[in-house]
Amino acid sequence: MDWLLVPVTQLIDFITNGIYDFTIESFQFLMLKITLFTIDTVIFFISLAWDLMKVILNQVGITNALSSAWSYLDSGMLSTLTFFGIPDLINIITTAFLTKFLFKFIPFIGK
């Protein structure tokens, strides 16, 4: 009669504890996969936005316009602005503005 009691107790144990444990582990696995997918998607869209920004900067010609504007300045003013890092500042601000603009089109980032 013991051979009949063992499967019944195992079935009752699975119903009382096993289903709960299986459900918890399944949801943990699902949440892990969703999180990894979200991170991979965001990384993909950030690299896509960076590539688009480089193309926009080259096609619009902002860098060429800035270079020609710098060439019109006299040498004293140019050396002073270069000493304070104004060309780098303009480059950083322009890049940040375009990056912020492109991030608006990325899901999960640009709200």
N, C-alpha and C positions, 0 to 999 in steps of 0.2 A: 504494500500500500504506500510505502515511502516513495516509490518511483512515480506515483501519481501526485503526490504532495509537492515535490520539488518543482516541476514545471508550473504548477498553479501558483506557488509562492513567487517564482520568478516573474510570472505574468503580472501578478499583483504589484510586485516591486517596480516593474517597468511602468505600469499605469500610474502609480503614485509618485515615483521619483524620476523615472527615465524620460517620460514625455517632457517634464519641466526642464530637465538638464539638456535634452535635445533641442528644445525651443530656445533656450538661452544661448547655447553654442551656435545655433543657426543664425540667430539675430546678431551675435557678435561677429561671425564670419561675414554676414551681409553688410554690416556697418563698416568693417575693415575694407571690404572690396569697394564700397561706395566712396569711402574716404580716399583710397588710393586712386580711384578713377578721377575724382574731383581734383586731386593734386596734379595728376598727369595732364588733365585737360587745361588747368590753369597754366602749367609750364608750357604747354604747346601754344596756347594763345598769347602768352607773354613773348615767346620767341617770334611768333608771327607778327605781333605788334611792333617788335623791334625791327624786324626786316622791313615792314611797311613804312616805318618812320624813316629808315635810311633811304628808301626809294623816294619818299615824299621830299626829303631834304635835298636829294640830288635833282629831282625833276623841277621843283619849285625854284631852285637856284639860290636859296638863302645864303649858302656859304659863299657863292660867287659874289652876291650883292654885298655881303659884309666885307669880303676881301677888297672889292673895288671902293667901298666907302672908307676903309682904312688907308687906302693909297692916296686919298684926297687930303688927308691930315698932314700937317707939317711935322717935321721930325721931332721937335721938342714936345709937342702934344702927344705924338705917337709913343715916344719913349716914356712919358709920364703915365699914360694909360696902360702901357705894357707893364710898367713897374708895379702898378696896383692890380694887375691881373684882370683888367676889364675885358680883353678878348676872350679869356677863358670863362669869365662870368657870363658874357653874352651867349657863348656856346652852350653853357650848362643850362641857362634859362630857356633858350630856344629848344633844346632837347627835352627838357622837363615839360615844357608847354605841349609839345607835340606828343610826348609819351602820355601825358594826362588826357589829351584829346583822344588818342587811340585806345586808351584803357576804358573809355566809356562804351566801347563796342565789344568788350570782352565780358562774357558771362562770368559770374561769381566775383568779379573784381570791380568793374565799372558800374556803379549803382545808379 
